C-alpha cells in the first residue's frame, strides 16, 4: 500500500535542506577529527612498525635462503617442516602460462589459430562508449531506435551545501 504523498511547504523544504547541510558539516568535522587522531596514532607508531617490518624481511629472507639452499635435504617427503616457532615450507603457486624465451604472445596466438583454434578468444560486444559519443551524428542517431536502443539520462536529485567557514 502506497503512502499518500504529504504536501511539503516551502518553509519545511528550506528547513530540510538546512538540516541536511548541517548534518553534512557535522559529519565532515567528525571525519576530519577522526583522520587527525588516526594520523597521530600512525605517526606515533610509524618508526616502530618500520623497524619491525625490516626485521621481518631480514628474518624471512634468511629463512628463505636456508630452505632454498637445503631444499633437497629438508623437503624430500613433505613441502613444509615444523619448527618450535612455526612452519616453513614451499607452496605451489597458481598455475600460469609463460612464453618461451624468444617467443611472444602474438606468436603464440598465431600458432594457436592453426593448431588449437578453440583456444583463441574473440569477444564481440557493442562499443557503448562510441555509440554514446556519436549519438547525435546524422548517420548514427536515426539508427539507434532501429537497433533497439535509446539514450536515457536519469534525473538525479542532489543537495550541495555551501562551504562552511572553517
C-alpha positions in Angstrom: 0.0 0.0 0.0 1.4 3.4 -1.0 1.7 6.2 1.4 -0.3 9.3 0.5 2.2 12.0 -0.5 2.5 14.7 2.1 2.4 18.2 0.7 5.5 20.0 1.9 5.6 23.7 2.3 8.5 25.9 1.2 9.4 26.5 4.8 9.7 22.8 5.6 11.7 22.3 2.4 14.1 25.0 3.4 14.4 23.5 6.9 15.1 20.1 5.4 17.9 21.5 3.3 19.3 23.4 6.3 19.2 20.2 8.5 20.8 18.2 5.6 23.6 20.8 5.2 24.2 21.0 9.0 24.4 17.2 9.2 26.9 17.1 6.3 29.0 19.7 8.0 29.0 17.9 11.4 29.8 14.6 9.6 32.8 16.3 7.8 34.0 17.8 11.0 33.9 14.4 12.8 35.6 12.7 9.8 38.4 15.3 10.0 38.8 14.8 13.7 39.0 11.0 13.2 41.6 11.4 10.4 43.7 13.7 12.6 43.5 11.2 15.5 44.4 8.3 13.2 47.3 10.2 11.7 48.6 11.0 15.2 48.5 7.3 16.1 50.1 6.2 12.8 52.9 8.8 13.3 53.4 7.7 16.9 54.0 4.0 15.9 55.5 4.6 12.4 59.1 4.1 13.4 58.5 1.0 15.5 56.4 -0.5 12.7 59.2 0.2 10.1 61.8 -1.4 12.4 59.6 -4.5 12.8 59.0 -4.7 9.0 62.7 -4.5 8.3 63.3 -7.2 11.0 60.7 -9.4 9.5 62.1 -9.0 6.0 65.6 -9.9 7.1 64.4 -13.0 9.0 62.2 -14.1 6.1 65.0 -13.7 3.6 67.4 -15.6 5.8 64.9 -18.5 6.3 64.1 -18.5 2.6 67.8 -18.6 1.6 68.4 -21.5 4.1 65.4 -23.5 2.9 66.2 -22.9 -0.8 69.9 -24.0 -0.3 68.8 -27.1 1.6 65.6 -27.9 -0.3 66.7 -31.4 -1.5 67.5 -32.4 2.1 64.7 -30.7 4.1 61.8 -31.3 1.8 62.1 -34.8 0.5 58.9 -36.2 1.9 56.8 -33.0 2.7 56.7 -29.5 1.3 56.9 -28.0 4.8 58.8 -28.5 8.1 57.5 -27.9 11.6 59.7 -25.9 14.0 59.2 -24.8 17.6 58.0 -21.3 16.5 56.2 -22.1 13.3 56.1 -23.9 10.0 58.3 -23.1 7.0 57.9 -24.6 3.5 57.1 -24.1 -0.1 53.6 -23.9 -1.6 52.8 -24.3 -5.3 51.6 -21.1 -6.7 48.6 -20.7 -9.0 49.3 -22.2 -12.5 50.1 -19.7 -15.2 51.4 -19.6 -18.7 54.7 -18.0 -19.7 56.1 -17.8 -23.2 59.4 -19.4 -24.0 62.3 -17.0 -24.5 62.4 -15.6 -28.0 58.6 -16.1 -28.3 55.8 -13.6 -27.6 52.1 -13.8 -27.1 51.4 -12.7 -30.6 53.4 -15.6 -31.9 51.5 -18.0 -29.6 48.1 -16.6 -30.8 49.2 -17.2 -34.5 50.2 -20.8 -33.8 47.1 -21.4 -31.7 44.9 -20.3 -34.6 46.4 -23.0 -36.7 46.7 -25.8 -34.2 44.1 -25.2 -31.4 41.7 -22.5 -32.8 39.2 -23.2 -30.0 41.7 -21.7 -27.5 41.7 -18.3 -29.2 39.1 -15.8 -27.8 37.2 -13.4 -29.9 34.9 -11.1 -27.9 32.1 -9.3 -29.6 30.2 -6.7 -27.7 28.7 -3.3 -28.5 31.0 -0.3 -28.3 28.7 1.5 -26.0 31.1 4.4 -25.4 31.4 5.1 -29.1 27.6 4.8 -29.6 27.1 7.4 -26.8 29.8 9.7 -28.2 28.3 9.6 -31.7 24.6 9.5 -30.7 23.9 12.9 -32.3 25.6 12.2 -35.6 23.2 12.2 -38.5 24.3 8.7 -39.7 24.0 7.2 -36.2 21.1 8.9 -34.5 18.2 7.6 -36.7 19.6 4.0 -36.5 19.6 3.8 -32.7 15.8 3.2 -32.5 16.0 0.7 -35.3 18.7 -1.1 -33.4 16.5 -1.3 -30.3 18.5 1.4 -28.4 17.6 4.6 -26.7 19.8 7.1 -24.9 18.5 7.7 -21.4 19.6 10.0 -18.6 18.3 9.7 -15.1 17.3 12.9 -13.3 19.2 12.7 -10.1 18.3 14.9 -7.1 21.1 16.4 -5.0 21.7 18.9 -2.3 25.0 20.8 -2.4 25.7 22.6 0.9 27.6 25.9 0.8 31.1 25.7 2.2 31.1 26.5 5.9 33.7 28.9 7.2 36.3 26.9 9.0 
